[in-house]
Amino acid sequence: MPVHGLGYREWVGKRNHQLIRPLFVARSGITLIWRRRMIRLLLMVAWLPMAIPAIGIFCFEQGITDQTYQRFIIQTLRGPMERPDLAMQMLEDPVSIRHEVWSTLILGFFRVPQLFSMVLLIGLIAPLLISYDLRSKAYLQYFSRPLSTNEYIVGKSAVIWFFLGMITTLPGLALYLLGVLLSPELSVVSTTWDIPLRILMASVALIIPTTALAISYSACTVENRYASFAWFATWIMGSVAYQVLTNVPRMGRGRRNAIDIDTERWLLVSPYHTLGKVETWIFGLDISETSVWPAILILLAITVVGTLFVRSRLIARLSI
C-alpha cells in the first residue's frame, strides 16, 4: 500500500437520510448569522408594527356594538384604507365585513412593514451564504461529505426561510390569534378560520421567490457587497420604474384623464408590486379586472431560474 494515498476516497462515516442532510447546512448558517447583534435587533423591531393592525382589529370588534369605535372605523375606512364601500356596510351590517376588514389589515401588515423588513434582512444575510463560501472555498468542506448540490441549495435557502418566517409567518399568525383574543366572543373563528391558511400561502409566495433571487445574486460573485448592491438595486429601481411609468403619463394627461391610465400593466417591472398583486389575490381582496396569473408566473420563473443558476454555478466550481 502507498504511504500517502492521495485522491478521492469513499465516505465511510454514518450517512443521514437525504431529507435530513440540508438541515445540517441550515443549522450552521443559522448559528453563524444568529450571532450578529444587528440581526437579532432587526428581528425584534420587525414585530413592533404588529400593534397597528392589532389595534385596528380591536377597534373594529368593539365598533360592532360601540358607536364611538364605529365612527373611528368608518373614518379609517373612508380615509387611510380608501374603502368607502366597507364604510357604508359598517353602518348597515358590520359582521358581514369582518372577514374583509381583518384580511385588509393583515395584508397591510404584510405589504408595508414586513416587506421592508424582508428586503433589509435578506440584504444583510443572503450575500453571506454562498458568495462567502465561494470566496473562502468553504463549499469544498460541505461537498467533502456525501452532499448533493440540491441538498446544499436547500440548506442554504432554509437559512433565509427561517429568518423570513420569523418576521412574516409567525407575526402574521400571532396577529390573527391576538385578534381572536381581543374579540368580544370566540365566534369570530367561524367567519375568519381561513385567514391563517391565507397567511401561510402569502408567506410562501413571499419567501420562496425572494430566497431564490437572493441566493442567485449571492452565487454570482465572491464579493458580498456586490450581491448586496444587486439585491437592493432590484427593489429600489423596480419601484422607481413603476412609479415613473404610472405617474408620468398621468401627469401628462392631467387630472381629468388620470383615471384612464392603466397602472396594472406595469406591475411586473417591480418585485414589490408583483408580490403585492399575488398577496392581495391570496387574501381575496383583488378587485381589479386584470389576471393575477402573469404575476404568479413571474414568481415561479424567478424561483426556477434562480435555483438552476445557483446549481450550475456550484457544478462549474466542483468541476474545476
JOCORBEL-V395410 format. One record per helix or strand of 3 or more residues. SS is the DSSP state (~ for helix, > for strand). FROM is the first residue (numbers start at 1). TO is the last residue. If there is no record, write none. Layout:
ss from to
SS FROM TO
SS FROM TO
This chain:
ss from to
~ 18 34
~ 37 46
~ 50 63
~ 67 78
~ 84 92
~ 94 128
~ 131 136
~ 139 143
~ 149 167
~ 169 182
~ 186 192
~ 195 220
~ 224 253
~ 258 260
~ 264 269
~ 271 282
~ 293 318
